Amino acid sequence: CPDLAEIQTPPIVPALLASENGLILVTGATGCGKSTTLAAMVGHLNQHADKHILTLEDPIEYRYTSKRCLIQQREIGQHCATFAAGLRAALREDPDVILLGELRDSETIRLALTAAETGHLVLATLHTRGAAQAVERLVDSFPAQEKEPVRSQLAGSLRAVLSQKLEVDRQDGRVALFELLINTPATGNLIREGKLHQLAHVIQTGQQQGMMTFAQSAQWRQAQGRL
C-alpha cells in the first residue's frame, strides 16, 4: 500500500483525514495517480485510527490488510451493480469511512453528500484538472432547480479538494504536484452563493490554512531538487 509521506501530499492531509465526517475529493486527469493517493489515505487511516472502512471500487486496485481499521472492499459488477446501489447498501452498515472509486452521476453524488452530512467521512475521486473545477463539476451534475440546495449541501459537508497532476522529474521518473482547496468559512460562503469562479483566489491566498496551488507545489518540488 502506498504511503502519504512517500507521495508527499500537502502536510495538512493527515489532519483532514482525522475528520469524523465530510467529503474529501481527490481529482485529476486519468492516470495521474488518484487511486494511489486514495490508497495512501486508506493506509494512513489503517495505521492511525480505529475505524470501519468500506470501499466501492471499479475495479479494486489495491488489496488492504486490516490493521487498526476493519476494511471491507466491494467491486462494482461483482458485489453491487452500480456505485449508487453499493453506496445505499454501504450506508445500512454504517461504516465510519466510505471510499468511492468515482462520483459518476448525480445519484451517486447526492448519496455521497448525504453520507458526508450524516456522520461518515467520504473519500472520492473526480476527473477534473483543478480543485475549483471539481466543485463546479459536482454542482453542474444537477438540473438548474437543484443547484442551490446542492451548493448548500456542499458548503456544509465538503472538507477539501486535492487535485493532482504528474510531471517528469530530474531522474526521468514522475513526481506528483498538488493543488489543495480547504473548506474554510470563506470557501463555504463562496460555494453557497455560487461564486465558484472566486475559489481559485481562495486557494492562492490560503497558505496559512494549509491550502496549496500547483505553482507552490512545483516550488516545493524544486526546493527538494525533484524538478
N, C-alpha and C positions, 0 to 999 in steps of 0.2 A: 504494500500500500504506500503511495507517495506521501511525502511529509511536507507540512506547511513551510517549515524552515528551509527545506530543500528548494521548493518552488519560489520562496521568498515573496510571499504575498505581503501587502501592506501590514505594518506592525499591529494595527488595531483589530485585524481579523479575528484573532483568538477571543478578544473581548466581545466582539459581535456574536460569536458562536456561544457565548455564555448566556445569551438572551433566552428567556423562558418561552417566548412566543415571537411571532412576526415572520416576515418573508425576507429571505436573503437571496438575491438573484445573482447568478454568475452568467455573464453574457459574452458574446464574441462570435466571430465567423466560424464556420465548420473547420475542424482540425486545429483550432487554436489552443486546445488543452483544457477546455471547460470541464470535461469529465474527470481529468486528472486533478484539477483544483477541488471539485466536489468530493472526490475520493479522499483527498488530503484533509478536507474539513471533517468528513466522517471519521477518518483515522484519528484526528485530534480529539474529537469528542470521545471516541472509544478509549483513549488513553487517560482523559482528564475528567470525565463526567460519568455519573451513573444514570444512564438514560435508556429508554426503549426507542430504537431507531427502526423505521420501516422504510425501505427503498422501493421505488417503482421505476423500472428501467427498461429501455428498448434499444439494444439488448443489454443484459448485465455485462459490464466491462471489468469490474474489479470484484473479486470474491473477498468478503471480510470475515475475519475470525472474531467472534465476540470476546472482548476483554472485559473492560468495565461496563460496557454497554451490551444490551441484548439487541442484536442486529438481525432483522428478517429482510430478505431480498426477494422481490417479486418481479417477474418478467412479463411485459405486455405480450399477449398472444399465447402465453403458456399458463400463467396464473390468473390473468384477467384479460378482458377483451380490449379495453382502452385505458388510457391514463385516468379519465374521469371515473370509469367504473372501479378501477383499482383504488382510486383516492376515496371514493364513497365507502368501499369495504374497509379501507385502512382506518378511516375515522371511527368506525364502530369498535375498533380495537384500542382506540385512544393511545397511540404512541406519543412520546414526547417530541420526537423529531421525525419529519417526513422528508425524504429526498425524492424529488420529482425529476426524472430524466429530462423532461421537456414540457413547457407550457404550450401545448399545441393548438388549443382552441379556447373560445370564450367560456365554455362549460368548465373546462379544467381550471382556467384562471379564476373563475368565480368560486369554485370549490377550494382552491388553494388560498384565496383571500379569506374565505370563511374559516378555514382551518387555522390560518395565521392569527385571526382575531379571537379564536376560541381556545387559546392555550397551547398551541402547537408551534414549534419552530419549523418553518418550511424552507428547504433549500431547493432551488430550481434553476433551470437554465433557459435562456432565450437566445435566438440568433440575431442579435443586434450588435453593431460595432461600437457603441458607446453607452454610457450609463443613462444619459438623458433620453436617448433614443429608446432605451428599454422601457422607460416609464410611458413614453408616447405609444409604443407598440402595444403595451398592455391595455391602455385606455382605448386605442383605436380598434381593438378587437371587438368592441361593443357598439351596438347601434346608438345613434345620437341621444335618444331619451335615457339611455342607461349610463352615459359617460359621467355625468355629475355624481351619482351615487358611487360609481366605481372609483372615481378620483378621491372621494371622501373615504372610502374603504382603504384605498392605497395609502393615503396620507396618514391614516391611523395604524396600519399594520406593516408597512414596509420598514425594514431595518436598514438595508443597504443594497446597493447595486455595485457589484465588482465586475468591471469589463476587462477583457484581456486580449492581447494580440501577441504573436510570436515574431521576433526579429532574429536575424542571423547574427551570432556573436563573433568575437575575435578569433575564436577557435573553430569557426565554421559549424558550430553547434547552434542550438536555438535557445533564446532566452525570452522569458515572458515579461511583457510590460503591462502595467495595470493602471486602470482608472477607477477610482472609488468614490461613489456618492453615498453619503450617510444621511439618513432621515432625521435631521435636526428640526427644531420648531420652524425655522425659516424654510427649510426644504418642504416640510409638510404643508405649510401655508401656500407655497407656490403650486404644489400638486393639487391642493383643494380648490384653488382659484383658477386652475387651468393654465397657469403661466409657465408652461413646461419649457419654453424657449430660454427661460432665465436660469434653468438648472445648471447649465454649463458654467455660468458665472459663479454660482454657489460652490461648485467643485474647485474652481480656480482660487477662490478666496477662503476655502475651508480647511487649510492645512492644520490649523490649531485643533480642529475637531477630528483630525485623523484622515481627512479626505486627500485624494491624490489625483493629479492629472497624468495623462500619458507622458507629457513633457517632463514633469517632475520625476516620474518613474524612470525615464530614459537618463536623466541627470544622475539619478541614484545608481543606475547600472554603469554609467561612465565612471563614476567615482570608484566603483568596485573593479574597474578595468575589464568589464564584460563587453562593453560596446566601444 
